[in-house]
Amino acid sequence: MAFVAAGNILLEYCISGAAVARAWTSYFATLLNHHPNDFRIHAASLSADYSRLDPIAVVVIALVCAFAVLSTKGSSRFNYLLSIVHLAVIVFIIAAGLSRAKLSNLTADFAPFGARGIIAASAVLFFAYIGFDAVSTMAEETKNPARDIPVGLVGAMTVTTVLYCVLAVTLCLMQPYYEIDADAPFSVAFNATGMDWAKYIVAFGALKGMTTVLLVSAVGQSCYLIHIACTHMLPPCLAQVHPRFGTPVNATVVMLAATAVIALFTDLGILSNLLSISTLFIFMLVAVALLVRRYYVSGETTRTDRNKLAGCLAVIIVASIVTAASWGLSADGWAAYVATVPAWFAATLFLQLRVPMARTPEKWGVPLVPWLPSASIFINIFLLGSVDGKSFMRFGIWTVALLAYYFFFGLHASYDTAKALAAEAAAGKVEEGGSKPADCGAGQ
């Protein structure tokens, strides 16, 4: 389960980086008063979804890769300075946009597709929340991880969520939803409302913001790859830190090379759908893992309590899947929900009342357990019911490939490594409990 989750996190980083890089081209074109396709090469022999080759996106990723390789600390400082500029641009967009607001845009046929349209859009846009987990990968770079990581994670997510909502409302007040441009929405919106000069500020801010996202993503995804390579589930050379730069050069280059290939060929719509599936799936797994961690400790939890936990998790997951399938396949009827929602509620209530917690957090912990993680499982799976079938096929192919790699290579390599470390510990070469190999770690 951990390997599948890790593999999907790596996929999500590659796809998100590719999506941002292609969006970078769109705003760059707007800055130069061009259409994004003017800077893309049309390969007519390829499928329509993969025929717009984007060389600018590849160049941007290559430059970000070079900067990330040179210095982790330098990247962090550069990102810090750019973030200050980015916040100033966001404040400008909100203030200037609201000065051109029309309340009629929120009342004239604002949601013609109803609840289904809103939920479908939520499922597609869910990938906007990836990247917060990258905060946890920087634990080795912080002075007090137990305090700094939770504060940074919760604080960043709170501020970003508020800004997402305010910016979305601002955009919808500036233009009717059906006139919003898919490639560079804010720049085109300012142009349409008579503020031509403002679109250049917006485009510049967007380019800076997306560059920051790519840089943070480069650092985060290399950290993920390092930790997997340290277990030998991936080639150990990916965990090596460059002796001069102190950065994981191999991991960074491999991840960004994969990102560049995806960015060159793939349409933004395909990227967003596949990315949302991967993100929703991972968030669901995290919620399941949280419940397992709180209610099960190997060697301490009784078999009866373990079976109760497994049964509750099974009911919660199955009820969520049936609810999502009913929503996605049927436009009418509420019969399924009458059965599935009470089943989810009953399983969560039983877990709270009849299964004792085996572990409590020492400093920071998720509140309202088991209700909050159970609701997270339900919501994430429910949103999956609104994603298109082709995206599920692509996600299935990737998951099968992950499992094949794990069973034919990763499992045996990690097992052999664990046995070797155990033998060394028994021989007194390393302290019992083991330490990380010398080539593991993100460096400075």
Salt bridges, closest charged atoms under 4 A:
ASP38 OD2 - HIS34 ND1 3.25
ASP54 OD2 - ARG40 NE 2.98
GLU140 OE2 - LYS436 NZ 2.80
ASP148 OD1 - ARG147 NE 2.80
